[in-house]
Amino acid sequence: MGQPYTNSLEALERNYGLGRRVFEVDFAPTCAGQIVLAHDWKNRGRVRPTLNEFRTELSDHGLTGMTLQELVAWLAARPGSKLVTDTKYPDVQLALLSHLEAASSKQFVRDQVVIQVYSEAEIDAPYLRDQAKILTIYKMGRITPEMIGTIAMSSDIIALTIPETFAKKHLAALRKDLTTLPIYVHGSPSRINSLEYQSFLNNLGASGFYHE
């Protein structure tokens, strides 16, 4: 497809066809508060679209925009698939779990959903108790490998996600403390999709990568 960050039906179908079963998906709100699959609204001056505008703008590029409810139906039809959430919008993060449960069931959320969290405080949020969580550090400012190691070893996160720039400097040090915790790396699609670059990061201790 050659288009990163589309969060479209076509992107899901293509990656499912390639044998992938874990899907990190971005969520953003429309102007009416519906949760849709989108990275952000920077391309429209940060103005939130209507649902119809969202669908039309993707359709103009030959892609199918999806709502949260449509994604749940897609995942439910593919047992064994897992969703990893991501959002740039605090209002979506707070509503995401309840919307997922309303669109499916608590059992579905427990079995097929991993909530990505962005701070130490969020790991311990009461509404996420007993929910599978991945900590991603890109919103945590100046944080050291020692700080991350302490957080990871004292919490119930199931994995850690770090930016490629942080990985190149600190992944080897992280691996000395976090010997068994999965550590995933995300970054620019032009680099992170390179097998040679992935091999370099694997040698530092990466468990896997967020592809676009």
C-alpha positions as YAML, in Angstrom:
chain: A
units: angstrom
residues:
- id: 1
  name: MET
  ca: [0.00, 0.00, 0.00]
- id: 2
  name: GLY
  ca: [2.87, 2.39, 0.76]
- id: 3
  name: GLN
  ca: [0.79, 4.60, 3.06]
- id: 4
  name: PRO
  ca: [1.73, 4.61, 6.76]
- id: 5
  name: TYR
  ca: [-0.59, 5.44, 9.65]
- id: 6
  name: THR
  ca: [-3.81, 4.81, 7.71]
- id: 7
  name: ASN
  ca: [-5.45, 2.62, 10.39]
- id: 8
  name: SER
  ca: [-7.74, 1.50, 7.59]
- id: 9
  name: LEU
  ca: [-9.60, -1.73, 6.93]
- id: 10
  name: GLU
  ca: [-7.21, -2.35, 4.05]
- id: 11
  name: ALA
  ca: [-4.17, -2.06, 6.35]
- id: 12
  name: LEU
  ca: [-5.68, -4.53, 8.81]
- id: 13
  name: GLU
  ca: [-6.61, -6.99, 6.08]
- id: 14
  name: ARG
  ca: [-3.19, -6.78, 4.45]
- id: 15
  name: ASN
  ca: [-1.33, -7.44, 7.68]
- id: 16
  name: TYR
  ca: [-3.71, -10.21, 8.69]
- id: 17
  name: GLY
  ca: [-3.03, -11.81, 5.32]
- id: 18
  name: LEU
  ca: [0.69, -11.62, 6.06]
- id: 19
  name: GLY
  ca: [0.12, -13.72, 9.17]
- id: 20
  name: ARG
  ca: [0.21, -10.96, 11.76]
- id: 21
  name: ARG
  ca: [-2.17, -11.35, 14.69]
- id: 22
  name: VAL
  ca: [-1.31, -8.38, 16.92]
- id: 23
  name: PHE
  ca: [-2.52, -4.98, 15.71]
- id: 24
  name: GLU
  ca: [-1.51, -1.65, 17.25]
- id: 25
  name: VAL
  ca: [-4.26, 0.76, 16.27]
- id: 26
  name: ASP
  ca: [-4.55, 4.53, 16.75]
- id: 27
  name: PHE
  ca: [-7.80, 6.05, 17.98]
- id: 28
  name: ALA
  ca: [-9.06, 9.62, 17.64]
- id: 29
  name: PRO
  ca: [-12.38, 11.34, 18.37]
- id: 30
  name: THR
  ca: [-14.69, 12.94, 15.84]
- id: 31
  name: CYS
  ca: [-16.25, 16.30, 16.60]
- id: 32
  name: ALA
  ca: [-19.29, 14.44, 17.96]
- id: 33
  name: GLY
  ca: [-17.17, 12.20, 20.18]
- id: 34
  name: GLN
  ca: [-17.31, 8.98, 18.16]
- id: 35
  name: ILE
  ca: [-14.10, 6.97, 18.42]
- id: 36
  name: VAL
  ca: [-12.61, 6.17, 15.02]
- id: 37
  name: LEU
  ca: [-9.38, 4.59, 13.80]
- id: 38
  name: ALA
  ca: [-7.07, 7.52, 13.03]
- id: 39
  name: HIS
  ca: [-3.60, 8.67, 14.08]
- id: 40
  name: ASP
  ca: [-4.48, 12.34, 14.65]
- id: 41
  name: TRP
  ca: [-6.04, 15.34, 12.93]
- id: 42
  name: LYS
  ca: [-2.86, 17.32, 12.18]
- id: 43
  name: ASN
  ca: [-3.56, 17.09, 8.45]
- id: 44
  name: ARG
  ca: [-6.79, 19.04, 8.99]
- id: 45
  name: GLY
  ca: [-5.38, 21.72, 11.27]
- id: 46
  name: ARG
  ca: [-6.27, 19.69, 14.39]
- id: 47
  name: VAL
  ca: [-9.98, 20.24, 13.63]
- id: 48
  name: ARG
  ca: [-11.94, 17.12, 14.49]
- id: 49
  name: PRO
  ca: [-14.07, 15.91, 11.55]
- id: 50
  name: THR
  ca: [-17.58, 14.59, 11.46]
- id: 51
  name: LEU
  ca: [-17.87, 10.84, 10.98]
- id: 52
  name: ASN
  ca: [-18.90, 11.35, 7.35]
- id: 53
  name: GLU
  ca: [-15.94, 13.67, 6.71]
- id: 54
  name: PHE
  ca: [-13.59, 11.10, 8.22]
- id: 55
  name: ARG
  ca: [-14.93, 8.34, 6.00]
- id: 56
  name: THR
  ca: [-14.96, 10.51, 2.87]
- id: 57
  name: GLU
  ca: [-11.39, 11.76, 3.33]
- id: 58
  name: LEU
  ca: [-10.07, 8.18, 3.56]
- id: 59
  name: SER
  ca: [-12.31, 7.02, 0.73]
- id: 60
  name: ASP
  ca: [-10.76, 9.68, -1.50]
- id: 61
  name: HIS
  ca: [-7.48, 7.74, -1.06]
- id: 62
  name: GLY
  ca: [-9.10, 4.39, -1.83]
- id: 63
  name: LEU
  ca: [-9.24, 3.38, 1.84]
- id: 64
  name: THR
  ca: [-12.00, 2.40, 4.25]
- id: 65
  name: GLY
  ca: [-12.23, 4.28, 7.54]
- id: 66
  name: MET
  ca: [-13.46, 2.35, 10.55]
- id: 67
  name: THR
  ca: [-15.18, 3.09, 13.84]
- id: 68
  name: LEU
  ca: [-14.28, 1.38, 17.10]
- id: 69
  name: GLN
  ca: [-17.42, -0.74, 16.83]
- id: 70
  name: GLU
  ca: [-16.45, -1.90, 13.33]
- id: 71
  name: LEU
  ca: [-12.96, -2.81, 14.54]
- id: 72
  name: VAL
  ca: [-14.43, -4.89, 17.39]
- id: 73
  name: ALA
  ca: [-16.56, -6.81, 14.88]
- id: 74
  name: TRP
  ca: [-13.49, -7.37, 12.67]
- id: 75
  name: LEU
  ca: [-11.43, -8.70, 15.58]
- id: 76
  name: ALA
  ca: [-14.25, -10.83, 16.97]
- id: 77
  name: ALA
  ca: [-14.45, -12.62, 13.62]
- id: 78
  name: ARG
  ca: [-10.74, -13.46, 13.92]
- id: 79
  name: PRO
  ca: [-10.16, -15.33, 17.20]
- id: 80
  name: GLY
  ca: [-6.55, -15.18, 18.28]
- id: 81
  name: SER
  ca: [-6.11, -11.63, 17.04]
- id: 82
  name: LYS
  ca: [-5.15, -9.01, 19.62]
- id: 83
  name: LEU
  ca: [-5.60, -5.25, 19.70]
- id: 84
  name: VAL
  ca: [-3.02, -2.89, 21.22]
- id: 85
  name: THR
  ca: [-4.54, 0.55, 21.69]
- id: 86
  name: ASP
  ca: [-2.84, 3.89, 21.09]
- id: 87
  name: THR
  ca: [-4.22, 7.40, 21.21]
- id: 88
  name: LYS
  ca: [-2.92, 10.96, 21.35]
- id: 89
  name: TYR
  ca: [-6.17, 12.12, 23.00]
- id: 90
  name: PRO
  ca: [-6.64, 11.88, 26.80]
- id: 91
  name: ASP
  ca: [-10.43, 11.98, 26.48]
- id: 92
  name: VAL
  ca: [-10.30, 8.89, 24.24]
- id: 93
  name: GLN
  ca: [-7.96, 7.01, 26.58]
- id: 94
  name: LEU
  ca: [-10.35, 7.49, 29.50]
- id: 95
  name: ALA
  ca: [-13.35, 6.34, 27.46]
- id: 96
  name: LEU
  ca: [-11.71, 3.56, 25.48]
- id: 97
  name: LEU
  ca: [-12.18, 0.66, 27.87]
- id: 98
  name: SER
  ca: [-15.85, 1.37, 28.55]
- id: 99
  name: HIS
  ca: [-16.53, 1.83, 24.83]
- id: 100
  name: LEU
  ca: [-14.76, -1.45, 24.04]
- id: 101
  name: GLU
  ca: [-16.78, -3.31, 26.65]
- id: 102
  name: ALA
  ca: [-20.00, -1.71, 25.41]
- id: 103
  name: ALA
  ca: [-19.20, -2.69, 21.83]
- id: 104
  name: SER
  ca: [-18.26, -6.27, 22.75]
- id: 105
  name: SER
  ca: [-17.96, -7.77, 26.23]
- id: 106
  name: LYS
  ca: [-15.66, -7.80, 29.23]
- id: 107
  name: GLN
  ca: [-14.51, -11.26, 28.14]
- id: 108
  name: PHE
  ca: [-13.53, -9.96, 24.69]
- id: 109
  name: VAL
  ca: [-11.59, -7.08, 26.27]
- id: 110
  name: ARG
  ca: [-9.76, -9.44, 28.64]
- id: 111
  name: ASP
  ca: [-8.91, -11.92, 25.88]
- id: 112
  name: GLN
  ca: [-8.17, -9.71, 22.88]
- id: 113
  name: VAL
  ca: [-7.30, -6.19, 24.06]
- id: 114
  name: VAL
  ca: [-4.09, -4.73, 25.49]
- id: 115
  name: ILE
  ca: [-4.32, -1.13, 26.66]
- id: 116
  name: GLN
  ca: [-1.24, 0.97, 25.98]
- id: 117
  name: VAL
  ca: [-0.50, 3.31, 28.90]
- id: 118
  name: TYR
  ca: [1.70, 6.39, 28.94]
- id: 119
  name: SER
  ca: [2.80, 6.98, 32.54]
- id: 120
  name: GLU
  ca: [3.56, 5.24, 35.81]
- id: 121
  name: ALA
  ca: [0.38, 6.68, 37.34]
- id: 122
  name: GLU
  ca: [-1.76, 5.28, 34.55]
- id: 123
  name: ILE
  ca: [-0.42, 1.75, 35.13]
- id: 124
  name: ASP
  ca: [-2.11, 1.79, 38.53]
- id: 125
  name: ALA
  ca: [-5.35, 3.47, 37.43]
- id: 126
  name: PRO
  ca: [-8.28, 1.68, 39.11]
- id: 127
  name: TYR
  ca: [-10.21, 1.39, 35.84]
- id: 128
  name: LEU
  ca: [-7.32, -0.61, 34.34]
- id: 129
  name: ARG
  ca: [-7.00, -3.05, 37.22]
- id: 130
  name: ASP
  ca: [-6.75, -6.64, 35.92]
- id: 131
  name: GLN
  ca: [-6.43, -5.35, 32.33]
- id: 132
  name: ALA
  ca: [-3.43, -6.30, 30.18]
- id: 133
  name: LYS
  ca: [-1.23, -3.22, 29.75]
- id: 134
  name: ILE
  ca: [1.82, -2.18, 27.73]
- id: 135
  name: LEU
  ca: [3.83, 0.83, 28.90]
- id: 136
  name: THR
  ca: [5.03, 3.14, 26.14]
- id: 137
  name: ILE
  ca: [7.49, 5.84, 27.17]
- id: 138
  name: TYR
  ca: [7.28, 8.43, 24.40]
- id: 139
  name: LYS
  ca: [5.19, 10.82, 26.55]
- id: 140
  name: MET
  ca: [7.30, 10.42, 29.69]
- id: 141
  name: GLY
  ca: [9.87, 13.14, 28.99]
- id: 142
  name: ARG
  ca: [13.40, 12.71, 30.31]
- id: 143
  name: ILE
  ca: [13.46, 9.19, 31.65]
- id: 144
  name: THR
  ca: [16.44, 6.93, 32.23]
- id: 145
  name: PRO
  ca: [16.83, 3.17, 31.71]
- id: 146
  name: GLU
  ca: [17.16, 2.83, 35.50]
- id: 147
  name: MET
  ca: [13.82, 4.58, 36.05]
- id: 148
  name: ILE
  ca: [12.12, 2.42, 33.42]
- id: 149
  name: GLY
  ca: [13.58, -0.74, 34.92]
- id: 150
  name: THR
  ca: [12.28, 0.17, 38.36]
- id: 151
  name: ILE
  ca: [8.79, 0.90, 37.01]
- id: 152
  name: ALA
  ca: [8.66, -2.27, 34.94]
- id: 153
  name: MET
  ca: [9.85, -4.57, 37.73]
- id: 154
  name: SER
  ca: [7.39, -3.15, 40.26]
- id: 155
  name: SER
  ca: [4.30, -3.18, 38.02]
- id: 156
  name: ASP
  ca: [2.06, -5.63, 36.19]
- id: 157
  name: ILE
  ca: [2.77, -4.45, 32.63]
- id: 158
  name: ILE
  ca: [3.12, -7.29, 30.13]
- id: 159
  name: ALA
  ca: [5.51, -5.43, 27.80]
- id: 160
  name: LEU
  ca: [7.38, -2.19, 27.19]
- id: 161
  name: THR
  ca: [7.51, -0.02, 24.07]
- id: 162
  name: ILE
  ca: [10.31, 2.44, 23.35]
- id: 163
  name: PRO
  ca: [11.16, 4.81, 20.48]
- id: 164
  name: GLU
  ca: [13.97, 3.81, 18.12]
- id: 165
  name: THR
  ca: [16.10, 6.79, 19.20]
- id: 166
  name: PHE
  ca: [15.91, 5.66, 22.83]
- id: 167
  name: ALA
  ca: [16.52, 2.04, 21.81]
- id: 168
  name: LYS
  ca: [19.76, 2.84, 20.02]
- id: 169
  name: LYS
  ca: [21.16, 4.51, 23.14]
- id: 170
  name: HIS
  ca: [19.66, 2.52, 25.99]
- id: 171
  name: LEU
  ca: [18.10, -0.80, 24.92]
- id: 172
  name: ALA
  ca: [21.20, -2.85, 25.76]
- id: 173
  name: ALA
  ca: [21.25, -1.37, 29.27]
- id: 174
  name: LEU
  ca: [17.53, -2.02, 29.72]
- id: 175
  name: ARG
  ca: [17.99, -5.64, 28.74]
- id: 176
  name: LYS
  ca: [20.45, -6.21, 31.57]
- id: 177
  name: ASP
  ca: [17.65, -5.58, 34.10]
- id: 178
  name: LEU
  ca: [14.60, -6.66, 32.09]
- id: 179
  name: THR
  ca: [15.79, -10.03, 30.89]
- id: 180
  name: THR
  ca: [12.38, -11.58, 30.16]
- id: 181
  name: LEU
  ca: [10.00, -8.63, 29.61]
- id: 182
  name: PRO
  ca: [9.12, -8.15, 25.92]
- id: 183
  name: ILE
  ca: [10.49, -4.82, 24.68]
- id: 184
  name: TYR
  ca: [9.11, -3.47, 21.40]
- id: 185
  name: VAL
  ca: [10.54, -0.64, 19.32]
- id: 186
  name: HIS
  ca: [8.63, 1.89, 17.21]
- id: 187
  name: GLY
  ca: [9.88, 4.56, 14.84]
- id: 188
  name: SER
  ca: [9.85, 6.04, 11.37]
- id: 189
  name: PRO
  ca: [8.25, 3.58, 8.91]
- id: 190
  name: SER
  ca: [11.11, 4.13, 6.45]
- id: 191
  name: ARG
  ca: [13.53, 2.76, 9.03]
- id: 192
  name: ILE
  ca: [11.55, 0.44, 11.29]
- id: 193
  name: ASN
  ca: [10.32, -1.63, 8.33]
- id: 194
  name: SER
  ca: [13.91, -2.33, 7.23]
- id: 195
  name: LEU
  ca: [15.01, -5.90, 7.97]
- id: 196
  name: GLU
  ca: [18.61, -4.75, 8.31]
- id: 197
  name: TYR
  ca: [17.63, -2.14, 10.88]
- id: 198
  name: GLN
  ca: [15.48, -4.67, 12.73]
- id: 199
  name: SER
  ca: [18.45, -7.03, 12.89]
- id: 200
  name: PHE
  ca: [20.55, -4.26, 14.46]
- id: 201
  name: LEU
  ca: [17.85, -3.59, 17.09]
- id: 202
  name: ASN
  ca: [17.35, -7.33, 17.70]
- id: 203
  name: ASN
  ca: [21.02, -7.55, 18.59]
- id: 204
  name: LEU
  ca: [20.48, -4.83, 21.21]
- id: 205
  name: GLY
  ca: [17.61, -6.81, 22.74]
- id: 206
  name: ALA
  ca: [14.44, -5.85, 20.88]
- id: 207
  name: SER
  ca: [11.62, -8.41, 21.03]
- id: 208
  name: GLY
  ca: [9.70, -7.00, 18.07]
- id: 209
  name: PHE
  ca: [8.66, -3.88, 16.20]
- id: 210
  name: TYR
  ca: [5.65, -1.68, 15.53]
- id: 211
  name: HIS
  ca: [5.26, -1.76, 11.75]
- id: 212
  name: GLU
  ca: [3.33, 0.79, 9.74]
...
